[in-house]
């Protein structure tokens, strides 16, 4: 066993699983155990199925009440409106309910607010407009938990509202017929245990509760078919991964089974988007977060906010192809905007690299990309980051991303309660804010004081966790296939990371947007391709680029099948390195 107490990225390397890579057990089981699975749970975790993890929807507060109200609306022919957020979670949540209602003979109204003109969440004006256009019942998805004023206006206008959300709730709940949210402070213990679900997961559970209620009422008799909500798991998988929800328990089952549904191309819009993204074969978990998700988000970030839900609900193949092409174009536009804002924000971040939280801001920054830029800063400096776009009047609208162990959403809610924000909310790993003119400096100081101890503790525990150590010849496609059996991998369920070495590096160069590409060669003369993404200007990238032909390294990262070379070849996505 080699020891790395301080790598090129300045962190120790440790085994994720006690006992290191002894592999005394089956590799899949060892990977599951190292991710917190109990021995008794191994059978269901090896092949996560919905029935093995799905809770009784009734454990969630207001779930049965909401299902009964929707069933009443369907029976009475009332007009139902679905109000969704403009991101992927909101779009997939709205699309799921839309498809379900259509199969139940009800065509809902759909409303997605404009990010720039209306901002996040339901506004009073939008809800009142829905009422004026004939809505009797509105269901907000992926938003509403903090929309106190808007929901008061809706109630005054006579519009009943059901909230289906997952963002953190305050001690007081907004005025609504029902509030379905696992973060409610009065939630049951079992319901609160599902606080890691994305909004689309909660929408799926609402759909399950609705079908059960309709079944009790005798809706599906005399040949009336019951909709198969399981067919909508492709939407649940996409929203869950794109919202960076932790892939544990039920979420793992959602994504595992949802990918199978996706492979059948039931949703013509999603299939069209996969073609526009040039995906070969059935989408994989990574594709949801890095190919499909960003394109749907591009509509809300720099285009029309409703493009995503329109794509995911259309039944017209020609419309699907047209929208997918437009989202692909908007995604390219988003990348260009993101690059400009990232450069400016990174310059500010450098001066705050030792602060508990990095807060950057600038006039003219596009609010549609601040969340992505916050993620880039968090990745570079390993601490929470908040990026704020300043409007002409000085009002700031921003988005933040956090690190494990630091609840940014709770800190933002506290700042709002203490009067430092016009609006704000979120969850542990991500949050959004609206700051009054002149309020950014005060917010930065407040957050730094509030989360300093948590950040210090998180950084003190920082280490690169490894699952296996390989000789260069062990980097092979067959091993990649075995590793995938413990997937899908994502937030909260990290892809297995291996250390490979010692190796010498050849043909090291910069490609694309600052990626460092190389060939790694072992003393056994076995070689493999490797790449460190967006590493050119980092200590890791600089060390790799400066490597001499006789320098030996240990490389740490994730191995993937090398589809370009084919056969049993594999490549490495390098995250860190150490001198051998």
Beta strands, then each sheet from edge to edge (+ up, - down):
strand 1: 12-15
strand 2: 80-84
strand 3: 109-112
strand 4: 137-141
strand 5: 160-164
strand 6: 178-180
strand 7: 357-363
strand 8: 384-390
strand 9: 396-401
strand 10: 423-427
strand 11: 430-435
strand 12: 463-466
strand 13: 468-470
strand 14: 498-511
strand 15: 515-522
strand 16: 527-532
strand 17: 553-561
strand 18: 570-579
sheet 1: 1+ 12+
sheet 2: 3+ 2+ 4+ 5+ 6+
sheet 3: 7+ 8+ 9- 11+ 10-
sheet 4: 13+ 14+ 15- 16+ 18+ 17-
end
